[in-house]
Amino acid sequence: MTTRLLHVAAVPFEAARRVPILPAEHRARRLHGHSFLARVRAELPAGWAPFPGGETDALRDELAHCVAALDYRELNERLPVPTDENLARWLRARLRAPGIQSVGIQSTRDQGADLDGGDHAHLWRRFRFEAAHQLPKVPPDHKCGRMHGHGFEVILHANQDLENADMGLDFDQLDALWAPLHRTLHYSCLNDLPGLANPTSELLSVWLWERLKPTLPALSWISVYETARAGCHYDGQHFRIWTEQRFESALRLTRAPDGSPRRRRHGHSYLLRLHLSAPLDRIMGWVRDYGDIKERFRPLLARLDHHPLETLPRLQDADPASLARWLRQESADLIPALDRIDLHQTPGCGVLLCWGQQGPALPT
């Protein structure tokens, strides 16, 4: 089983654009603006950064250097058709970092496009609905056995080979496909809907897949967020669930050169996602109980939260890559099905450590 470490960075920018290839009546043909987020994933070789452990900062600095040319600009002055896909191409051509796996543009909180080096696009669009449910298979004292509700979020993912096209699916097409499902799900009790007697995140993702895939062949994944910190991905065959944790820690980077501010004691508000891939439990209708995963991880989280990281035994250094490897080692017995760790030291900047069969190309 191959282990892969990807460094990730994200940089925001503000810009205006027109998209002239859209139909005449389309609102995006008019000059309008977005708060964009540029993202990059790279499998960086040893020695690329100024010092060991400085890879995340160096990748972010390189992305920020490229994005500066787009910030507070009218994008049509930089490229004729500034779609998300073409903006990702523009950045990919200018980034001076080795091992780039993908470059992405998120034009709103709810949509974006990521391109790999072969012009293969991963497009995604987020939707929300408000609904109630209860899980009938859980033990009598389980809180999810009581009727309760969520603001569910669903992300539809589409993979396309662009072959030099300016854009893939128009996000309005995804809106149109989602609209009838929204009418069914919004302000409903999921248990009352045919096929959702046991409406776990996993079975809801299957229910959605069966209704969308016939009319959207490019559909590659469905993500269901039951809460802001837990959810499920489904690709028609495989399930991957995740839970999100946060911790506040102090650190020093001991391998930073003398005089670097990173050698001084400082701190981060870390975001950690734990991903698990496993077969569906046909009785319970889930891969694992999110609550059980959190309880298993709680002792390890307590060692991280509000502590200086250099006190952790067997931790080589406190950079994101070293910390992710330490987390994998320490959690192996706690959560055997764990196969990916996302660790961000600042928003969108950190590492993905992947060792499962599904690999790192899954959506985050």
N, C-alpha and C positions, 0 to 999 in steps of 0.2 A: 504494500500500500504506500503510495507516494505522498510525501508531505510537501506542501507548497506554502510559501510565505509571500504574500502580496502586501506591499505598502500602498496605502491609499491616501489621497489628499483631496481637499475640496476648497475652492475659493469663490466667493460671491462677486458678482459685478452687476451694475445697472446699465441698461442700454435700451435704445428704441430700435424698431425695425418695421419694415413692410415685407410681406411674403407675396411677391408678384405672381407666382405660379398657381395660386389658389383661384377658385372661381370668382367671377367679378363681384358677386354679392357677399363674398366671405369677409367677415369682420377683420381678419388678420391681414387683408390687403391694405387696410388703412394703417397710417403710422401709429404705432402704439408702443408701449414699453413693458419691460419685465424686470423683476429682480431675479436674475439668472444665478445658477450655481454650476460652476465647472468642476468636474470630477475626473480623477485619473487613478488607475490601478497599474502597478508596475512590479515586476519580479526583479528587484534590484540586485546586482552582483555585489559581492563583498568588495569593499574598497572604493565604491563610487562616492559615498558621502564624505564630507570633510573629516569625520572621525567615526569609529564604530559606535552605533547607537544614534547617530545623527541623521539616519536615512529619511525618517518621516518629515523632519524639518526641512531637509534639503529638497525633497520632492515638492513640498508645499511652496517653497520659495521659487522653484523653477516654474510651477504652474502659475503662481502669482505674477511672475515676470511676463509670461505670455498673455495672461488675462488683462494686464494693464493696458494693452493696446485696444481692448474692447470696452473698457469701463467708461461710462458716461459718453458713449458714442452713438451715432446713428449707424447701425451695423451694415446697412446697404452701401455705405462708403467703403467698407472693408471687403465685402463680398456681395455679389449681385443678388443671390438668393439665400438670405441668412436663416434658413431653417435650423432647427436643433441639430439635425444630422450634418448639415454643412458646417455649422459652427464647431461641432466635434471634429470634423475633418480638418478644419483650419487650425485648431489647436494641436491636433495630433501631428501635423506637418511641422510645427514649430517647437514642440517640446523637445528639449535636449536631455532626455533621460533614457537609459537603456531598459530593455525588458518591458516596455509598455504593453499591457494586455488589453486595456480599453480606455477610451476617453468618452466622457459623458457630458451632456448638457441637460440640466433640469431647468426648464423655463418657468415653471410654477411649482408650488408644493406638490401638485397633483399630476405632473406629467414630465416626461423626459425621454431622452434617447441616448444609448451607449453604443459606441462603435468599436469593434476590434480592428486589428490590422488588416483583415481581409475584407473590409467593407461589409461585414455582417452586423446588422443592427438589432439591438434589443430595445424595443419601444414599450413604454408602460404608461398606464393611466389609472389614477386612483378615484374610487367612488365611495360614497358613505350612505348608510341607511340606519335608521333607528328601529330597534326591534326587541321583543322579549323572547326568552326561552328558558327551559329547564332541562336538565339532563336526567332522564328517567333511570339510567343504569347505575348511577353512582350509589355508594353506601348511604343509608338513611341520614347520617350526620354530616354529609358533604354539603357545603354551602351551595354548590351548583345544582343540587337536587331541588332547591327552592326556586320558585318562579322569580326571575330577575331580568334585567335588561342590559343592553350594551348599545353604544354607538359603534356599530360594525364598520370597518373599512375593508374594501376589496380592491386589490390591484390586478388589473388585467395586463399580462405581458404577451408581447408578440415578437417573434424572431423572424427577420426577413433578410435576404441577401439583396442589398440595394443595387449592385451592379452599376455604380456611378449615378444612380437616380438622386435627385435633390432631396427627396423625402420618401419615407415609407407610408404607412397608413396615416391618413389624416385622423387626428384625435377625435374629430367630430364623428367619424365612422364608429369609433368605440362608444361614444356617447349614445349614438342611435341604437346600437346593439344592447347597451345596458338599460336603456329606458324602460322596456317592458318588465325587466326583472326588478328594477327599482320600484315600479308600481306594485308589484307583488309583495316585495319584502318590506318596504318602508311602512312603519307604524303597524307592524303585524306581530303576531305570536308565531314564531317559526315552527313550533310543534304542531300547529294547525294546518301547515302546508303539506300537501301530498308528497311523500318521500322524505320528510324531515321529522319523523317521529322522535328521532334522537339527534337533535341538531348540534353536534359538536362542530368545532371549526373544521375538522377533517372531513366530516360527512357533508357539511355545507359546501366545502370546496369541490367535492365530487358532484354534488347537486348542480352547482353552477357550471362546472365543466361540461356536463352532459347537455346542458341547454345552450352553451355558447360555441363549443367546438364545431358542431356541424355547419354553422354559418360563419365561423371565423377560423379557417384552416391554419392561419399563422399563429393562433393562440398556443403559447408554449408553457406558461405557468399561470396559476391563479393563486394569489396570496389573500388570505383572510386574516385580518387583525380583529381578534375578539376584544382585546383591550389594546391600549397604546404600547404595552410591554410584552405581548405574547401573541403568537399566531402560527399559521400553517401555510406552507407552500405545497402545491400539488401540480404535477405535470401530466396527469392522466394515468400514471402508473405508480409513481413514487411520492412519498410524503416526506417533508422536512419541516419540523416544528422548531420554534425558537422562543426563548424568553430573554428578557432584557433586564439587566441589573445596572445600578450606578453606585460608584463609590468615590470618596474624596480622600486623596492621599498626598503626602509629601514625598519628595524624592530629590536625589542628586544624580546626575549622569557622571559616573566616575571616570569614564573614558574620554570625556570632553577635554579639549586642551586647556592649559592654564590660561586664565583670563576670560574664558567663555562663561557667559551667564548661566549656561546649563550645568556648570559645575557647582553653582551655588544651590543652596536648598531652595526649592520652589514647590509648586503643587499643581495638580490638575483635578478637574471634575471628570472622571472617567465614565465612558459608556461602554458596557460589555454586553455582547449578545452571545448566548450559548445555543448552538444549533445541534439538533439530533435527527438522524435518519434511522427509521426502523419501520417494520411492517405494521399495518393497522391491526389493532386489537379488535377482532370482529365482534366481540361481546360488548366491550365498552364503547366502541366507535371512535377511539382516539389512538394516537401513537403512545403518548404518555400523558399523565395528569400534569398540567403546568404547575399546579400547587406542589406536587410531589418533587418536581425538579427544583423549585425554589427552596424547599425545605432541605433537600440533600445538599444544595450549594451554600446554604446559609452559614455553616461554620467557616467555610473558606472565605466567604465575603466578609465575615467579621474580622478576619485577620488582615484584610486590605483596608477596610473603611476607617478613616480617621486614624491612620497609622503612617509612620515613615516607611517607605518600601524597602529601604536598605536593611531593615531589621529582619526581613523574611529569610529564613534559612534556604540555602541552595539557589538563591536568585543571583545570577551573574551580574546583572545591572538592571536599572529600572527603565530602560528604553522600551517602547511598545513591543518590539520583537522578542526581547528577552522575557518580558513579563507575560506575553502570550504563551511562550513555550513553558514557562513555569506553571501557568494556570492549567495547561494541558496535563502536565505531569501530576500536579496535585489533585486534579479532579478526575483522574482516570478511574479510580475505584469508586468515587462518589456517583459518577454519571457515566456508566460504561458505553452508552450509545452515542455519547458526544463525538462529533466529527468535524466541527468547525468552531472557531472562536473569532469573533470580531471585537477588536479592542481599539477604541478611539480615545486619544488623550485630549483632543480638542475637537469641536464639531467637524465630522467628516474626515479627520486626519488620524491615521493610526495604521493598523495592520489587520489582515485577514490570515489566519492560520488554518489550513484545510488539510485533512488527511482522510476524508471519506471518499467513497466511490463516486459521489455526485460532483465532487470537485468544486473549485471556487467560482465557476461561471454562474452559479445560481444567483438570483436577485437578492439584494440586501434589504 
